Structures are given as structure tokens and as C-alpha cells.
């Protein structure tokens, strides 16, 4: 009888743990990654939206203090943001008030935020939509 109670207790405990798991869902949509974290930051269009003739991929450069938070492409245009406040220009990571934090990272999509100045928050979502198109949604909050 004690064995049956033990088995039922273990099954009940396991069910509670599995049903109340806070990490269920899309874990790559709930990141809080800094440049110190191990994160693969190369982005390209999925096969269904890719032609592979002049395929475009981007590397998110966000760990070199002498460069900016930018997307670098071997064959296409690079993408990054610079900010002026008065006469002060900020582009390099070591000049920012707060360096980027990646919040979402999939093979074709990344979202991150940072603060070039204390009261300016920049939120960027970058999607490599196809072999020839990349889309950036940029929100700047004061």
C-alpha cells in the first residue's frame, strides 16, 4: 500500500511541476542577454522566403566597444544607428549610457534595446525577411 501511495505522490508531483513550468512557451522571446552571454547572432531569411541566388545574411555586432551596435553583411549594406544630443555624437558601444540587451533572438529576427543617453531608450526589431529584404522597426523613447 505504501508503494502505491509513493507512486501516486510522485505522479502528482511530476504533473504539478510540468503544468506550472514557467519556462514553457517560446523561450527565445524572453531573453535578457548582454554581450557577456553566449548568443548566436547571425540572422538570415528562412528557406521558405529565400531564393539563395544572392542570399543575404547579417551578423549583429554588439560586443566590440570600438564599434556600434550594427548589422554587418558581407555582400549588402550595413545597418547601425548614431545619435546626436546637442553637439555630442554617440555611436560606439563604449560611448553608450547603457549597452544593448537582446530580448528576442531567432534565426531571422532579433530585438534589442539600449540607451545612447540616460533618458533616451532605443528599441530595435530587425528581421531578415527574404534574400533581398531586411526590415527594421525602430522606436525611440524619451
KOLVO-604623 format. One record per atom (N, C-alpha, C): residue number from 1; atom name; x, y, z; residue in one letter. Coordinates in pm, whole numbers, plus 32768, in hexadecimal, padded with zeros to 4 digits. Example, Ala and Ser with C-alpha at 12.3 -4.5 7.8 and 13.67 -1.06 7.14 Angstrom:
REM residues 2
   num   atomo     xx     yy     zz   residuo
     1       N   8527   7DC7   830C         A
     1      CA   84CE   7E3E   830C         A
     1       C   8528   7EB6   830C         A
     2       N   8505   7F1F   82C4         S
     2      CA   8557   7F96   82CA         S
     2       C   850A   8003   8313         S
REM end
This chain:
REM residues 142
   num   atomo     xx     yy     zz   residuo
     1       N   8052   7F88   8000         X
     1      CA   8000   8000   8000         X
     1       C   8056   807E   8000         X
     2       N   80C8   807B   8047         X
     2      CA   8122   80ED   804C         X
     2       C   8160   810A   7FC4         X
     3       N   8178   80A0   7F75         X
     3      CA   81B2   80B1   7EF0         X
     3       C   8150   80F7   7E93         X
     4       N   80D1   80D6   7E9A         X
     4      CA   806C   8116   7E45         X
     4       C   8060   81AA   7E6A         X
     5       N   8060   81C8   7EEB         X
     5      CA   805B   8255   7F15         X
     5       C   80D4   82A0   7EE4         X
     6       N   8149   8262   7EE8         X
     6      CA   81C4   82A1   7EB9         X
     6       C   81BD   82BC   7E23         X
     7       N   818B   825C   7DD7         X
     7      CA   817F   826E   7D46         X
     7       C   811C   82DD   7D26         X
     8       N   80A9   82DD   7D68         X
     8      CA   8043   8345   7D51         X
     8       C   807C   83CE   7D77         X
     9       N   80C1   83D6   7DE7         X
     9      CA   80FC   8454   7E12         X
     9       C   8162   8486   7DAA         X
    10       N   81B8   842B   7D7A         X
    10      CA   821C   8453   7D15         X
    10       C   81DA   8480   7C93         X
    11       N   8172   843A   7C66         X
    11      CA   812A   8462   7BED         X
    11       C   80E7   84EA   7BFF         X
    12       N   80A9   84FE   7C71         X
    12      CA   8066   857D   7C8E         X
    12       C   80CC   85EE   7C92         X
    13       N   813D   85DA   7CD2         X
    13      CA   81A6   8640   7CDB         X
    13       C   81DD   8661   7C50         X
    14       N   81F6   85F9   7C00         X
    14      CA   8228   860E   7B79         X
    14       C   81C4   865C   7B25         X
    15       N   8144   863D   7B2F         X
    15      CA   80DD   8685   7AE4         X
    15       C   80D9   8718   7B0B         X
    16       N   80E4   8736   7B8B         X
    16      CA   80E3   87C0   7BB9         X
    16       C   815B   880C   7B82         X
    17       N   81CF   87CD   7B85         X
    17      CA   8249   880E   7B53         X
    17       C   823D   8828   7ABE         X
    18       N   820E   87C7   7A71         X
    18      CA   8203   87D7   79E0         X
    18       C   819B   883F   79B9         X
    19       N   812B   8842   7A01         X
    19      CA   80C1   88A0   79DF         X
    19       C   80DD   892F   7A0E         X
    20       N   8133   893F   7A71         X
    20      CA   814F   89C5   7AA3         X
    20       C   81D9   89F7   7A7A         X
    21       N   8213   89BA   7A15         X
    21      CA   829A   89DF   79E9         X
    21       C   829A   8A6C   79AE         X
    22       N   82E1   8ACA   79EC         X
    22      CA   82E2   8B53   79BA         X
    22       C   8331   8B63   7939         X
    23       N   8380   8B01   7914         X
    23      CA   83D2   8B0E   789C         X
    23       C   838C   8AD6   7820         X
    24       N   830E   8AAC   782F         X
    24      CA   82C9   8A79   77BA         X
    24       C   82AC   8AEB   7759         X
    25       N   829C   8ACC   76DC         X
    25      CA   8283   8B33   7678         X
    25       C   8301   8B4F   7629         X
    26       N   8306   8BC2   75EC         X
    26      CA   8374   8BE7   7596         X
    26       C   83E1   8C2A   75E7         X
    27       N   8442   8BDA   7611         X
    27      CA   84A9   8C0D   766A         X
    27       C   8506   8C71   7625         X
    28       N   8512   8C6F   75A1         X
    28      CA   8567   8CD0   755C         X
    28       C   8523   8D58   754F         X
    29       N   84A6   8D61   757C         X
    29      CA   845F   8DE1   757B         X
    29       C   8465   8E27   7601         X
    30       N   84AD   8DEF   7660         X
    30      CA   84B2   8E28   76E6         X
    30       C   8542   8E30   7718         X
    31       N   859A   8E64   76C5         X
    31      CA   8627   8E6C   76E9         X
    31       C   8645   8EED   7734         X
    32       N   86B4   8EEC   7775         X
    32      CA   86EC   8F62   77B6         X
    32       C   8784   8F56   77A6         X
    33       N   87B1   8F46   7728         X
    33      CA   883C   8F24   770B         X
    33       C   8892   8FA0   76F8         X
    34       N   8908   8F9B   7734         X
    34      CA   896B   9005   7721         X
    34       C   89DD   8FCD   76CC         X
    35       N   8A3E   9022   76AE         X
    35      CA   8AAE   8FF5   765C         X
    35       C   8B01   8F89   76A4         X
    36       N   8AF1   8F7A   7725         X
    36      CA   8B39   8F14   7771         X
    36       C   8AF8   8E8A   7764         X
    37       N   8A7D   8E84   7730         X
    37      CA   8A36   8E05   7721         X
    37       C   8A59   8DC4   769B         X
    38       N   8A54   8D41   7699         X
    38      CA   8A6B   8CF5   761E         X
    38       C   89EC   8CF9   75CB         X
    39       N   89F1   8D43   755D         X
    39      CA   897B   8D52   7508         X
    39       C   89A8   8D55   7477         X
    40       N   896F   8CFE   7425         X
    40      CA   898E   8CF8   7397         X
    40       C   8945   8D6B   7353         X
    41       N   898E   8DC8   7316         X
    41      CA   8951   8E41   72E1         X
    41       C   8964   8E51   724A         X
    42       N   8950   8DE6   7201         X
    42      CA   894C   8DEE   716F         X
    42       C   88BD   8DD5   7144         X
    43       N   888A   8E2D   70EE         X
    43      CA   87FD   8E27   70C8         X
    43       C   87F0   8E21   7030         X
    44       N   8796   8DCC   7001         X
    44      CA   877C   8DBC   6F72         X
    44       C   86EB   8D93   6F5E         X
    45       N   86B9   8DA6   6EE6         X
    45      CA   862F   8D83   6EC6         X
    45       C   861B   8CEC   6ECC         X
    46       N   85A5   8CBF   6EF7         X
    46      CA   858A   8C30   6EF5         X
    46       C   8580   8BFD   6E64         X
    47       N   858F   8B7E   6E53         X
    47      CA   8591   8B41   6DCE         X
    47       C   8513   8B62   6D7E         X
    48       N   84A1   8B6A   6DBF         X
    48      CA   8423   8B85   6D78         X
    48       C   8420   8C11   6D3A         X
    49       N   8471   8C6E   6D6C         X
    49      CA   8474   8CF6   6D35         X
    49       C   84FB   8D16   6CF5         X
    50       N   8548   8CB1   6CD6         X
    50      CA   85CE   8CC7   6CA4         X
    50       C   85DC   8C92   6C16         X
    51       N   8626   8CDB   6BC4         X
    51      CA   863B   8CAF   6B39         X
    51       C   86C5   8C70   6B27         X
    52       N   871F   8C85   6B82         X
    52      CA   87A6   8C4F   6B80         X
    52       C   87F9   8C7C   6B08         X
    53       N   87C8   8CDB   6AB9         X
    53      CA   8819   8D0B   6A49         X
    53       C   887E   8D73   6A7B         X
    54       N   8850   8DD5   6AC3         X
    54      CA   88AA   8E36   6B01         X
    54       C   8883   8E44   6B94         X
    55       N   8882   8DD5   6BD7         X
    55      CA   8851   8DD1   6C60         X
    55       C   8897   8E35   6CBA         X
    56       N   8848   8E6F   6D12         X
    56      CA   887A   8ED6   6D6A         X
    56       C   8870   8EA8   6DFB         X
    57       N   88DD   8EAE   6E42         X
    57      CA   88DF   8E90   6ED0         X
    57       C   8922   8F03   6F18         X
    58       N   8904   8F12   6F97         X
    58      CA   893B   8F80   6FE7         X
    58       C   8974   8F4A   7069         X
    59       N   89E2   8F81   7091         X
    59      CA   8A1E   8F66   7114         X
    59       C   8A02   8FE0   716B         X
    60       N   89C6   8FCB   71DF         X
    60      CA   89AE   9039   723C         X
    60       C   8A2D   904D   728E         X
    61       N   8A6E   90BD   7278         X
    61      CA   8AE8   90DF   72C1         X
    61       C   8AC1   9134   733A         X
    62       N   8AD4   90FD   73B0         X
    62      CA   8AAB   9144   7429         X
    62       C   8B08   9129   749F         X
    63       N   8B82   90FB   7480         X
    63      CA   8BDD   90D9   74ED         X
    63       C   8C66   911A   74DF         X
    64       N   8C7A   9171   747E         X
    64      CA   8CF8   91B8   746E         X
    64       C   8CE1   924A   7491         X
    65       N   8D19   9276   74FF         X
    65      CA   8D03   92FE   7531         X
    65       C   8D2B   936C   74D2         X
    66       N   8D84   9350   7475         X
    66      CA   8DB0   93B6   7415         X
    66       C   8D52   93C3   739D         X
    67       N   8CF4   9366   738F         X
    67      CA   8C91   936B   7323         X
    67       C   8C07   9383   735D         X
    68       N   8BA7   939C   7306         X
    68      CA   8B1F   93B1   7332         X
    68       C   8AD1   9330   7335         X
    69       N   8A56   9337   7366         X
    69      CA   89F9   92C7   735E         X
    69       C   89C3   92CA   72D0         X
    70       N   89FA   9273   727B         X
    70      CA   89D5   927A   71EE         X
    70       C   89CF   91EF   71B1         X
    71       N   8988   91EA   7140         X
    71      CA   897B   916F   70F3         X
    71       C   89DB   9177   707F         X
    72       N   8A32   9116   7075         X
    72      CA   8A9A   9114   7010         X
    72       C   8A7D   90A6   6FAD         X
    73       N   8A86   90C7   6F2D         X
    73      CA   8A6E   9068   6EC3         X
    73       C   8AE5   9065   6E66         X
    74       N   8B08   8FEE   6E3B         X
    74      CA   8B7A   8FE0   6DE0         X
    74       C   8B5B   901A   6D56         X
    75       N   8AE1   9005   6D25         X
    75      CA   8AC0   902E   6C9D         X
    75       C   8A63   90A7   6C94         X
    76       N   8A22   90CB   6D00         X
    76      CA   89C0   9137   6CF9         X
    76       C   89E7   91AD   6D4F         X
    77       N   8986   9201   6D68         X
    77      CA   899C   9277   6DBA         X
    77       C   89A2   9252   6E4E         X
    78       N   89F0   929E   6E99         X
    78      CA   89F3   9290   6F2A         X
    78       C   898A   92ED   6F65         X
    79       N   895A   92CD   6FDD         X
    79      CA   88F1   931C   701C         X
    79       C   8916   9337   70AD         X
    80       N   8917   93B6   70D3         X
    80      CA   8931   93DE   715D         X
    80       C   88F5   9467   7174         X
    81       N   88EF   9490   71F1         X
    81      CA   88B5   9511   7215         X
    81       C   891B   9565   7261         X
    82       N   891B   95E7   7244         X
    82      CA   896C   9646   728E         X
    82       C   8910   96B3   72C2         X
    83       N   8933   96F0   7333         X
    83      CA   88DE   9754   7372         X
    83       C   892B   97D2   7393         X
    84       N   88ED   9842   7376         X
    84      CA   8920   98C4   73A0         X
    84       C   88C8   98F9   740E         X
    85       N   8906   9930   7474         X
    85      CA   88BF   9976   74DF         X
    85       C   890E   99F5   74F7         X
    86       N   88D8   9A65   74CA         X
    86      CA   8926   9ADF   74CB         X
    86       C   8996   9AD0   7466         X
    87       N   8A10   9ADA   7494         X
    87      CA   8A83   9AC8   743C         X
    87       C   8AC7   9A40   7451         X
    88       N   8A8D   99EF   74A5         X
    88      CA   8ACB   996F   74C7         X
    88       C   8A95   98FF   746E         X
    89       N   8AEF   98B6   742E         X
    89      CA   8ACE   9845   73D9         X
    89       C   8AEB   97C4   7425         X
    90       N   8A8B   9765   741F         X
    90      CA   8AA1   96E2   745C         X
    90       C   8A7E   9675   73F8         X
    91       N   8AE0   9621   73E0         X
    91      CA   8ACF   95AE   7387         X
    91       C   8B11   9533   73C2         X
    92       N   8B8B   9541   73EF         X
    92      CA   8BD8   94D0   7423         X
    92       C   8B9B   949C   74A5         X
    93       N   8BA8   9419   74B7         X
    93      CA   8B70   93DC   752F         X
    93       C   8BAC   9414   75AF         X
    94       N   8C2D   9434   75AF         X
    94      CA   8C6B   9469   7628         X
    94       C   8C43   94FA   7644         X
    95       N   8BF7   9538   75EC         X
    95      CA   8BC4   95C0   7601         X
    95       C   8B34   95C1   7635         X
    96       N   8AF0   9550   762C         X
    96      CA   8A63   9549   7651         X
    96       C   8A4F   9552   76E7         X
    97       N   89DD   9587   770E         X
    97      CA   89BA   958B   779C         X
    97       C   89A1   94FD   77CF         X
    98       N   895C   94AA   777E         X
    98      CA   8941   941E   77A1         X
    98       C   8949   93CC   7721         X
    99       N   899E   9367   7721         X
    99      CA   89B3   9314   76AA         X
    99       C   8938   92BD   768D         X
   100       N   8930   9287   7613         X
   100      CA   88BB   923B   75E8         X
   100       C   889E   91BF   763E         X
   101       N   881D   91A6   764C         X
   101      CA   87E7   912E   768B         X
   101       C   878E   90EB   7622         X
   102       N   87AD   906F   75FD         X
   102      CA   875D   9026   759C         X
   102       C   86E9   8FE4   75E4         X
   103       N   866F   8FFD   75B3         X
   103      CA   85F7   8FC6   75F1         X
   103       C   85B7   8F55   75A1         X
   104       N   85D0   8F53   751E         X
   104      CA   859B   8EEB   74C6         X
   104       C   8609   8EC6   7463         X
   105       N   861A   8E45   744A         X
   105      CA   867D   8E1B   73E8         X
   105       C   8654   8D97   73A8         X
   106       N   8630   8D9F   7328         X
   106      CA   8613   8D2A   72D7         X
   106       C   8670   8D2E   725E         X
   107       N   8668   8CCD   7206         X
   107      CA   86C5   8CC6   7195         X
   107       C   86B4   8D38   7132         X
   108       N   8640   8D78   712F         X
   108      CA   8629   8DE6   70D1         X
   108       C   8601   8E68   7116         X
   109       N   85F5   8E69   7199         X
   109      CA   85BE   8EDC   71E1         X
   109       C   860A   8EF3   7263         X
   110       N   8625   8F71   7280         X
   110      CA   8662   8F96   7300         X
   110       C   8620   9017   7331         X
   111       N   860E   9021   73B2         X
   111      CA   85DD   909C   73EF         X
   111       C   8638   90BE   7463         X
   112       N   8656   913E   7471         X
   112      CA   86AE   916A   74DD         X
   112       C   868F   91FA   74FF         X
   113       N   86C2   9225   7571         X
   113      CA   86B4   92B1   7598         X
   113       C   8737   92E0   75D5         X
   114       N   8749   9363   75D4         X
   114      CA   87BD   939F   7614         X
   114       C   87A1   9432   762D         X
   115       N   87FA   9473   7676         X
   115      CA   87ED   94FF   7697         X
   115       C   8869   954A   7666         X
   116       N   885F   9597   75FA         X
   116      CA   88D3   95E7   75D1         X
   116       C   88EF   9657   7636         X
   117       N   8885   968E   7671         X
   117      CA   888D   96F3   76DB         X
   117       C   8832   96C7   774C         X
   118       N   8841   9701   77BF         X
   118      CA   87F8   96D4   7837         X
   118       C   8761   96CE   7822         X
   119       N   8727   9730   77E3         X
   119      CA   8695   9737   77D7         X
   119       C   8661   9710   774C         X
   120       N   86B4   96D7   76F9         X
   120      CA   868C   96AE   7672         X
   120       C   8698   9617   7667         X
   121       N   8626   95D5   7656         X
   121      CA   8623   9543   7645         X
   121       C   8606   9524   75B3         X
   122       N   8658   94CF   7578         X
   122      CA   8648   94A6   74ED         X
   122       C   8626   9411   74EA         X
   123       N   85B7   93F0   74AA         X
   123      CA   858C   9366   749B         X
   123       C   858D   9344   7407         X
   124       N   85D3   92D9   73E4         X
   124      CA   85E1   92B2   7357         X
   124       C   85B4   9221   7346         X
   125       N   8560   920B   72E3         X
   125      CA   853F   9185   72B4         X
   125       C   8572   917C   7225         X
   126       N   85C5   9119   7209         X
   126      CA   8603   910A   7187         X
   126       C   85E2   9080   7151         X
   127       N   85A5   907D   70D9         X
   127      CA   857B   8FFF   709D         X
   127       C   85B7   8FF3   7012         X
   128       N   85FD   8F86   6FF9         X
   128      CA   862D   8F68   6F72         X
   128       C   85BA   8F1E   6F2F         X
   129       N   856B   8F6A   6EE4         X
   129      CA   84EF   8F34   6EAE         X
   129       C   8506   8ED4   6E3A         X
   130       N   855C   8EF9   6DDD         X
   130      CA   8575   8EA4   6D6A         X
   130       C   8607   8EB1   6D41         X
   131       N   8629   8E77   6CD1         X
   131      CA   86B3   8E7F   6CA0         X
   131       C   86DC   8F0D   6C7E         X
   132       N   867B   8F63   6C5E         X
   132      CA   869B   8FEC   6C37         X
   132       C   8662   9057   6C94         X
   133       N   8616   9031   6CFB         X
   133      CA   85D3   9094   6D4E         X
   133       C   85EC   907C   6DE3         X
   134       N   860D   90E9   6E27         X
   134      CA   8615   90E8   6EBA         X
   134       C   85C1   915E   6EEB         X
   135       N   857D   914B   6F59         X
   135      CA   8522   91B0   6F8E         X
   135       C   854B   91D1   701C         X
   136       N   854F   9251   703B         X
   136      CA   856F   927D   70C3         X
   136       C   84FC   92D3   70F8         X
   137       N   84CC   92B2   716E         X
   137      CA   846A   9303   71B5         X
   137       C   84B6   9346   7226         X
   138       N   84BF   93CA   7223         X
   138      CA   850F   9415   7284         X
   138       C   84B1   946F   72D4         X
   139       N   84B8   9463   7357         X
   139      CA   8466   94B6   73B0         X
   139       C   84C4   94FF   740F         X
   140       N   84B6   9582   7413         X
   140      CA   850B   95D3   7469         X
   140       C   84B1   9616   74CF         X
   141       N   84D0   9603   754E         X
   141      CA   847E   9639   75BB         X
   141       C   84D1   9696   7610         X
   142       N   8493   9703   7637         X
   142      CA   84D3   9765   768C         X
   142       C   848B   9767   7711         X
REM end
